[in-house]
Amino acid sequence: MRLISGMLVSLGIGCAVGATTSPFVIPPAKAGSVKKWEATCVSAGAANLQPRVSGQENDPDGWNAMLAKMGSEGWEPFATNSDGVLVYSVCFKRPAS
């Protein structure tokens, strides 16, 4: 009986709160507020990099130098092509100018 009474009280409180609050509405996006991006992908082969990660990122032919270069130009990585061990390519994005 206590369980049922507790459930009914909770239901009543939930209904009362729901009836007194405004509905959650997401305002529509305006065309002027949509951010435009440019993107590029760098493959290990095209950049003369080895498609490796663990422990070898700082080698001259590792990914860290490329990541630092792209970052200094305003690019940020957003996707990788990897088999879970080796990174074959990295895609970057930055706000369009």
DSSP file (Angstrom, degrees, kcal/mol; ACC not computed):
  #  RESIDUE AA STRUCTURE BP1 BP2  ACC     N-H-->O    O-->H-N    N-H-->O    O-->H-N    TCO  KAPPA ALPHA  PHI   PSI    X-CA   Y-CA   Z-CA
    1    1 A M     >        0   0    0      0, 0.0     4,-2.4     0, 0.0     5,-0.2   0.000 360.0 360.0 360.0 -41.6    0.0    0.0    0.0
    2    2 A R  H  >  +     0   0    0      1,-0.2     4,-2.7     2,-0.2     5,-0.2   0.902 360.0  52.3 -62.1 -40.5    2.9    2.4    0.8
    3    3 A L  H  > S+     0   0    0      2,-0.2     4,-2.3     1,-0.2    -1,-0.2   0.924 111.0  46.0 -61.8 -46.0    4.5    1.7   -2.5
    4    4 A I  H  > S+     0   0    0      2,-0.2     4,-2.4     1,-0.2    -1,-0.2   0.908 112.7  50.4 -65.0 -42.0    1.3    2.5   -4.4
    5    5 A S  H  X S+     0   0    0     -4,-2.4     4,-2.3     1,-0.2    -2,-0.2   0.918 111.0  49.4 -62.2 -43.0    0.7    5.6   -2.4
    6    6 A G  H  X S+     0   0    0     -4,-2.7     4,-2.4     1,-0.2    -1,-0.2   0.892 110.8  49.6 -62.9 -40.4    4.3    6.8   -3.0
    7    7 A M  H  X S+     0   0    0     -4,-2.3     4,-2.4     2,-0.2    -1,-0.2   0.902 111.1  49.2 -66.0 -40.5    3.9    6.1   -6.8
    8    8 A L  H  X S+     0   0    0     -4,-2.4     4,-2.4     2,-0.2    -2,-0.2   0.887 111.0  49.5 -66.4 -38.9    0.7    8.1   -6.9
    9    9 A V  H  X S+     0   0    0     -4,-2.3     4,-2.6     2,-0.2    -2,-0.2   0.933 112.2  48.4 -64.7 -45.3    2.2   11.0   -5.0
   10   10 A S  H  X S+     0   0    0     -4,-2.4     4,-2.6     1,-0.2    -2,-0.2   0.904 111.7  49.8 -61.0 -42.4    5.2   11.0   -7.4
   11   11 A L  H  X S+     0   0    0     -4,-2.4     4,-2.4     2,-0.2    -1,-0.2   0.915 111.2  49.2 -62.3 -43.7    2.9   10.9  -10.4
   12   12 A G  H  X S+     0   0    0     -4,-2.4     4,-2.2     2,-0.2    -2,-0.2   0.905 112.0  47.7 -63.5 -42.8    0.8   13.8   -9.0
   13   13 A I  H  X S+     0   0    0     -4,-2.6     4,-2.7     2,-0.2     5,-0.2   0.925 111.9  50.6 -64.6 -44.1    3.9   15.9   -8.4
   14   14 A G  H  X S+     0   0    0     -4,-2.6     4,-2.4     1,-0.2    -2,-0.2   0.907 111.7  47.0 -60.5 -42.9    5.3   15.1  -11.9
   15   15 A C  H  X S+     0   0    0     -4,-2.4     4,-1.9     2,-0.2    -1,-0.2   0.893 112.4  50.0 -66.4 -39.6    2.0   16.1  -13.5
   16   16 A A  H  X S+     0   0    0     -4,-2.2     4,-1.1     2,-0.2    -2,-0.2   0.918 113.3  45.5 -66.1 -43.2    1.8   19.3  -11.4
   17   17 A V  H  X S+     0   0    0     -4,-2.7     4,-1.1     1,-0.2     3,-0.4   0.913 112.9  51.2 -66.4 -42.0    5.3   20.4  -12.3
   18   18 A G  H  < S+     0   0    0     -4,-2.4    -1,-0.2    -5,-0.2    -2,-0.2   0.850 109.1  50.6 -63.7 -34.5    4.8   19.5  -16.0
   19   19 A A  H  < S+     0   0    0     -4,-1.9    -1,-0.2     1,-0.2    -2,-0.2   0.754 113.0  45.5 -75.5 -24.1    1.6   21.6  -16.2
   20   20 A T  H  < S+     0   0    0     -4,-1.1     2,-0.3    -3,-0.4    -1,-0.2   0.576 100.7  76.0 -98.6  -9.9    3.3   24.7  -14.6
   21   21 A T  S  < S-     0   0    0     -4,-1.1     3,-0.1    -3,-0.2     0, 0.0  -0.711  83.7-111.0-102.1 154.2    6.5   24.7  -16.6
   22   22 A S        -     0   0    0     -2,-0.3    -2,-0.1     1,-0.1    -1,-0.0  -0.502  42.4 -97.9 -78.5 151.3    6.9   25.9  -20.2
   23   23 A P        -     0   0    0      0, 0.0     2,-0.6     0, 0.0    -1,-0.1  -0.349  38.8-104.5 -68.7 150.2    7.8   23.2  -22.8
   24   24 A F        -     0   0    0     -3,-0.1     2,-0.4    -2,-0.0    -3,-0.0  -0.657  46.9-178.8 -76.8 116.0   11.4   22.8  -23.8
   25   25 A V        -     0   0    0     -2,-0.6    -3,-0.0    -3,-0.0     0, 0.0  -0.972  22.1-148.0-124.2 130.6   11.8   24.3  -27.2
   26   26 A I        -     0   0    0     -2,-0.4     3,-0.1     3,-0.0    -2,-0.0  -0.858  27.7-125.7 -94.2 122.1   14.9   24.5  -29.3
   27   27 A P        -     0   0    0      0, 0.0     2,-0.0     0, 0.0    -1,-0.0  -0.366  30.4-102.8 -67.7 146.9   14.9   27.6  -31.4
   28   28 A P        -     0   0    0      0, 0.0     2,-0.2     0, 0.0     0, 0.0  -0.369  38.0-106.8 -68.4 148.1   15.4   27.1  -35.1
   29   29 A A        -     0   0    0     -3,-0.1     2,-0.3    -2,-0.0     5,-0.0  -0.500  29.3-136.8 -73.8 142.2   18.8   27.8  -36.6
   30   30 A K    >>  -     0   0    0     -2,-0.2     3,-1.5     1,-0.1     4,-0.5  -0.775  16.9-121.7 -99.3 147.1   19.1   30.9  -38.6
   31   31 A A  G >4 S+     0   0    0     -2,-0.3     3,-0.9     1,-0.3    -1,-0.1   0.850 112.3  54.0 -57.1 -36.7   21.1   30.9  -41.9
   32   32 A G  G 34 S+     0   0    0      1,-0.2    -1,-0.3     3,-0.0    -3,-0.0   0.711 104.6  55.2 -71.5 -19.5   23.4   33.6  -40.7
   33   33 A S  G <4 S+     0   0    0     -3,-1.5     2,-0.5     2,-0.1    -1,-0.2   0.474  79.6 106.7 -94.7  -2.0   24.3   31.6  -37.5
   34   34 A V    <<  -     0   0    0     -3,-0.9     2,-0.3    -4,-0.5    -3,-0.0  -0.663  69.1-133.3 -80.9 124.5   25.4   28.4  -39.3
   35   35 A K        -     0   0    0     -2,-0.5     2,-0.4    60,-0.0    -2,-0.1  -0.599  15.0-144.8 -79.8 134.4   29.2   28.1  -39.1
   36   36 A K        -     0   0    0     -2,-0.3    60,-2.6    60,-0.2     2,-0.3  -0.816  17.5-164.9-101.5 141.6   30.9   27.2  -42.4
   37   37 A W  E     -A   95   0A   0     -2,-0.4     2,-0.4    58,-0.3    56,-0.0  -0.868  15.9-149.9-123.8 152.7   33.9   25.0  -42.3
   38   38 A E  E     -A   94   0A   0     56,-2.6    56,-1.9    -2,-0.3     2,-0.3  -0.933  23.5-168.0-114.7 150.5   36.7   24.0  -44.7
   39   39 A A  E     +A   93   0A   0     -2,-0.4     2,-0.3    54,-0.2    54,-0.2  -0.958  13.6 177.5-139.0 153.4   38.2   20.5  -44.3
   40   40 A T  E     -A   92   0A   0     52,-2.0    52,-3.6    -2,-0.3     2,-0.4  -0.983  16.7-143.7-150.7 151.8   41.2   18.6  -45.6
   41   41 A C  E     -A   91   0A   0     -2,-0.3     2,-0.5    50,-0.3    50,-0.3  -0.953   7.2-155.4-120.2 141.4   42.6   15.1  -45.0
   42   42 A V  E     -A   90   0A   0     48,-3.0    48,-2.3    -2,-0.4     2,-0.3  -0.967   9.4-154.9-116.8 121.7   46.3   14.2  -44.8
   43   43 A S  E  >  -A   89   0A   0     -2,-0.5     4,-1.8    46,-0.2    46,-0.3  -0.685  22.9-123.9 -93.9 151.9   47.3   10.7  -45.6
   44   44 A A  T  4>S+     0   0    0     44,-3.2     5,-3.5    -2,-0.3     4,-0.2   0.910 110.7  49.5 -58.8 -44.0   50.4    9.2  -44.2
   45   45 A G  T >45S+     0   0    0     43,-0.3     3,-1.2     1,-0.2    -1,-0.2   0.918 110.2  48.4 -64.1 -45.5   51.7    8.3  -47.7
   46   46 A A  T 345S+     0   0    0      1,-0.3    -1,-0.2     2,-0.1    -2,-0.2   0.804 115.9  44.8 -66.6 -29.1   51.1   11.7  -49.2
   47   47 A A  T 3<5S-     0   0    0     -4,-1.8    -1,-0.3     2,-0.1    -2,-0.2   0.295 113.2-116.8 -96.5   8.6   52.8   13.4  -46.2
   48   48 A N  T < 5 +     0   0    0     -3,-1.2     2,-0.3     1,-0.2    -3,-0.2   0.877  69.2 140.6  55.6  40.5   55.8   11.0  -46.2
   49   49 A L      < -     0   0    0     -5,-3.5    -1,-0.2    -6,-0.2    13,-0.2  -0.770  56.6-118.0-107.7 155.3   54.7    9.8  -42.7
   50   50 A Q        -     0   0    0     11,-2.8     2,-2.5    -2,-0.3    37,-0.1  -0.786  27.2-123.1 -88.3 136.8   54.8    6.3  -41.3
   51   51 A P  S    S+     0   0    0      0, 0.0     2,-0.3     0, 0.0    37,-0.1  -0.369  72.6 114.5 -78.8  64.8   51.3    5.1  -40.4
   52   52 A R        +     0   0    0     -2,-2.5    11,-0.4    34,-0.2    34,-0.1  -0.892  34.5 170.4-132.3 161.0   52.2    4.3  -36.8
   53   53 A V    >>  +     0   0    0     -2,-0.3     3,-2.3    32,-0.3     4,-0.6   0.516  45.6  86.8-130.4 -76.3   51.4    5.7  -33.4
   54   54 A S  T 34 S-     0   0    0     31,-0.5    -1,-0.2     1,-0.3    31,-0.0  -0.073 113.8 -17.2 -53.6 113.0   52.4    4.1  -30.2
   55   55 A G  T 34 S+     0   0    0      1,-0.1    -1,-0.3    -3,-0.1     3,-0.1   0.346 128.3  72.3  80.9  -5.9   55.8    5.2  -29.0
   56   56 A Q  T X4  +     0   0    0     -3,-2.3     3,-1.1     1,-0.1    -2,-0.2   0.199  56.0 107.7-126.0  16.0   56.8    6.6  -32.4
   57   57 A E  T 3< S+     0   0    0     -4,-0.6     7,-1.6     1,-0.2     8,-0.5   0.817  81.3  51.0 -65.3 -30.4   54.7    9.8  -32.7
   58   58 A N  T 3  S+     0   0    0      6,-0.1    -1,-0.2     5,-0.1    -2,-0.1   0.455  81.7 114.3 -90.7  -0.8   57.7   12.1  -32.2
   59   59 A D  S X  S-     0   0    0     -3,-1.1     3,-2.7     1,-0.1     6,-0.3  -0.313  86.0-105.7 -61.0 154.3   59.9   10.4  -34.8
   60   60 A P  T 3  S+     0   0    0      0, 0.0    -1,-0.1     0, 0.0    -3,-0.0   0.806 124.9  41.6 -54.8 -29.3   60.7   12.7  -37.8
   61   61 A D  T 3  S+     0   0    0     -5,-0.1   -11,-2.8   -12,-0.1     2,-0.1   0.088  97.8 107.0-105.9  24.0   58.3   10.7  -39.9
   62   62 A G  S <> S-     0   0    0     -3,-2.7     4,-0.5   -13,-0.2     3,-0.3  -0.379  81.8-105.7 -92.0 177.1   55.7   10.4  -37.1
   63   63 A W  H  > S+     0   0    0    -11,-0.4     4,-2.6     1,-0.2     3,-0.2   0.738 101.3  78.0 -78.4 -25.1   52.4   12.3  -36.9
   64   64 A N  H  > S+     0   0    0     -7,-1.6     4,-2.5     1,-0.2     5,-0.2   0.872  92.8  51.2 -59.9 -39.2   53.2   14.8  -34.1
   65   65 A A  H  > S+     0   0    0     -8,-0.5     4,-2.3    -6,-0.3    -1,-0.2   0.920 112.9  46.3 -62.5 -41.8   55.1   17.1  -36.4
   66   66 A M  H  X S+     0   0    0     -4,-0.5     4,-2.7    -3,-0.2     5,-0.2   0.909 111.9  50.8 -66.8 -41.6   52.2   17.1  -38.9
   67   67 A L  H  X S+     0   0    0     -4,-2.6     4,-2.3     1,-0.2    -2,-0.2   0.905 111.7  47.9 -62.4 -40.9   49.6   17.7  -36.1
   68   68 A A  H  X S+     0   0    0     -4,-2.5     4,-2.1    -5,-0.2    -2,-0.2   0.908 112.2  49.4 -65.9 -42.2   51.7   20.7  -34.8
   69   69 A K  H  X S+     0   0    0     -4,-2.3     4,-0.8     2,-0.2    -2,-0.2   0.945 113.9  44.5 -62.2 -49.1   52.0   22.2  -38.3
   70   70 A M  H ><>S+     0   0    0     -4,-2.7     5,-2.4     1,-0.2     3,-0.7   0.897 112.1  53.3 -64.5 -39.6   48.3   21.9  -39.1
   71   71 A G  H ><5S+     0   0    0     -4,-2.3     3,-1.6     1,-0.2    -1,-0.2   0.875 103.6  56.1 -62.2 -38.2   47.4   23.2  -35.6
   72   72 A S  H 3<5S+     0   0    0     -4,-2.1    -1,-0.2     1,-0.3    -2,-0.2   0.730 105.7  53.1 -67.5 -20.0   49.6   26.3  -36.1
   73   73 A E  T <<5S-     0   0    0     -4,-0.8    -1,-0.3    -3,-0.7    -2,-0.2   0.306 127.1 -99.2 -95.6   7.7   47.6   27.0  -39.3
   74   74 A G  T < 5S+     0   0    0     -3,-1.6     2,-0.2     1,-0.3    -3,-0.2   0.494  78.7 136.2  91.8   3.7   44.3   26.9  -37.4
   75   75 A W      < -     0   0    0     -5,-2.4    -1,-0.3    -6,-0.2    19,-0.2  -0.606  34.4-164.3 -84.7 145.0   43.3   23.3  -38.4
   76   76 A E  E     -B   93   0A   0     17,-2.4    17,-2.3    -2,-0.2     2,-0.1  -0.996  24.0-115.5-127.4 137.0   41.9   20.9  -35.8
   77   77 A P  E     +B   92   0A   0      0, 0.0    15,-0.3     0, 0.0     3,-0.1  -0.423  38.1 163.2 -69.6 141.9   41.7   17.2  -36.2
   78   78 A F  E     +     0   0A   0     13,-2.8     2,-0.3     1,-0.4    14,-0.2   0.468  61.1  22.2-133.8  -9.9   38.2   15.7  -36.3
   79   79 A A  E     -B   91   0A   0     12,-1.3    12,-3.2     2,-0.0    -1,-0.4  -0.990  56.8-163.2-156.7 150.6   38.5   12.2  -37.8
   80   80 A T  E     -B   90   0A   0     -2,-0.3     2,-0.7    10,-0.2    10,-0.2  -0.956  18.9-138.8-132.6 154.3   41.1    9.6  -38.4
   81   81 A N  E     +B   89   0A   0      8,-2.7     7,-3.3    -2,-0.3     8,-1.2  -0.955  49.2 145.7-109.2 109.7   41.5    6.5  -40.5
   82   82 A S  E     -B   87   0A   0     -2,-0.7     5,-0.2     5,-0.2    -2,-0.1  -0.970  55.7-142.3-145.8 153.4   43.0    3.9  -38.3
   83   83 A D        -     0   0    0      3,-1.7     4,-0.1    -2,-0.3    -1,-0.0   0.222  69.4 -91.3 -98.8  14.0   42.9    0.2  -37.6
   84   84 A G  S    S+     0   0    0      2,-0.4     3,-0.1     1,-0.1    -2,-0.0   0.161 122.9  39.7  97.1 -17.2   43.1    0.8  -33.9
   85   85 A V  S    S+     0   0    0      1,-0.4   -31,-0.5   -34,-0.1     2,-0.4   0.618 111.8  47.3-124.2 -50.6   46.9    0.7  -33.9
   86   86 A L        -     0   0    0    -34,-0.1    -3,-1.7   -33,-0.1     2,-0.6  -0.810  69.0-143.9-102.3 137.9   48.2    2.4  -37.0
   87   87 A V  E     + B   0  82A   0     -2,-0.4    -5,-0.2    -5,-0.2     3,-0.1  -0.899  19.3 176.2-101.2 118.6   46.9    5.8  -38.2
   88   88 A Y  E     -     0   0A   0     -7,-3.3   -44,-3.2    -2,-0.6   -43,-0.3   0.759  65.3  -2.9 -94.5 -29.6   46.7    6.0  -42.0
   89   89 A S  E     -AB  43  81A   0     -8,-1.2    -8,-2.7   -46,-0.3     2,-0.4  -0.987  55.0-150.0-159.0 157.6   45.2    9.5  -42.3
   90   90 A V  E     -AB  42  80A   0    -48,-2.3   -48,-3.0    -2,-0.3     2,-0.4  -0.999  12.4-148.3-131.7 133.6   43.9   12.4  -40.3
   91   91 A C  E     -AB  41  79A   0    -12,-3.2   -13,-2.8    -2,-0.4   -12,-1.3  -0.849  16.6-165.5-103.3 140.3   41.1   14.8  -41.4
   92   92 A F  E     -AB  40  77A   0    -52,-3.6   -52,-2.0    -2,-0.4     2,-0.3  -0.846   5.7-167.5-123.1 156.2   41.2   18.4  -40.2
   93   93 A K  E     +AB  39  76A   0    -17,-2.3   -17,-2.4    -2,-0.3   -54,-0.2  -0.966   8.0 172.0-139.0 157.1   38.7   21.3  -40.1
   94   94 A R  E     -A   38   0A   0    -56,-1.9   -56,-2.6    -2,-0.3   -19,-0.1  -0.965  46.8 -80.0-156.7 155.8   38.8   25.0  -39.5
   95   95 A P  E     -A   37   0A   0      0, 0.0   -58,-0.3     0, 0.0     2,-0.1  -0.323  53.9-110.8 -58.8 137.3   36.3   27.8  -39.8
   96   96 A A              0   0    0    -60,-2.6   -60,-0.2     1,-0.1    -3,-0.0  -0.423 360.0 360.0 -69.0 143.2   36.0   29.0  -43.4
   97   97 A S              0   0    0     -2,-0.1    -1,-0.1    -3,-0.1   -60,-0.0   0.451 360.0 360.0 -89.5 360.0   37.4   32.4  -44.1
